[in-house]
Amino acid sequence: MPAAEFTSLLLSTRVPATSANLGPGFDAFGLALSRYDEVSAQVIDRGLEVSVTGEGADEVPRDERHLIVRSLRATFDRLGGQPPGLRLNCTNRIPHGRGLGSSAAAIVAGVELARGLVRGGRNLMDDAAALALASSIEGHPDNVAACLLGGVTVAWTATDTATATAVRIDPDGVLPVVLIPRDESATEAARAVLPTSVPHADAAFNASRSALLVVAVTGRPDLLMTATEDRLHQGYRAKRMPESSDLVFRLRAARLPAVISGAGPTVLVLARSSAEAAEVEVHCPDGWECARLPVAEGASTTAG
């Protein structure tokens, strides 16, 4: 591949929050939600300048360890080389460590900005390759697929190439509501409690619910209570997030299709009407944020 040529444009990208799993679709289903991080980047003569405001501003690094910078670097390497310098400005609105895809948003932002900063970058790395790279950085494709493509996505890794890919589904009759606690949860710790094998009956149970979920979100919201049942991950994680697990139980007892969002501890409800969304808000615990977040489009990048 020839050496990369860089544009001097200031590029901005907007990347949505995401919720993974949606109950039974562990590491496969994703949902884009209308809360966005906004990131701008520009090639400069030398060095690295990183500014951050909003969520996580007091914790995230301002150097090469920053996840967006790491994603930019990985993408530049694929596109022919590194620029002489970079200026990066981040406005974060997606909560960190809450199961709303903040790391996926950072990764997708880096990949998308690098594709735009290299001349012809989108031809050199098409959307499928961008998804594959973002997934390799994240370690699983569910959140990054939804962040890139928007809507509801089903992602998988090809058995012959180990390459992640995904398809988008346009949902119908779904009004997402998120209930966000103050406490964070590390994805790695949440994964560590999962067993290495599960009973065959539980795998079959989730296979049927995952298939049904596709039907439910595309025009049969009456099926959502059954379609969001899970036996693969939420029960194993319950002791790590007892408040969230108890909230899911209470919401589902009220016939509201609630699940743990990603690795938690945020709770997602796929409400089926405005009245049902209002009922969810009644159940919001003190100190938690309750927000209606309509289904979002995927990442978008503009100049200027």
Secondary structure, 3 states (H helix, E strand, C coil): CCCCCECCCCEEEEEEEEEECCCCCCCCEEEEEEEEEEEEEEEECCEEEEEEEECCCCCCCCCCCCHHHHHHHHHHHHHCCCCCEEEEEEEECCCCCCCCCHHHHHHHHHHHHHHHHECCHHHHCCHHHHHHHHHHHHCCCHHHHHHHHECEEEEEECCCCCCEEEEEECCECCEEEEEECCCCCCHHHHHHCCCCCCCHHHHHHHHHHHHHHHHHHECCHHHHHHHCCCCCCHHHHHHHCHHHHHHHHHHHHCCCCEEECCCCCCEEEEECCHHHHHHHHHCCCCCCEEEECCECECCEEEEC
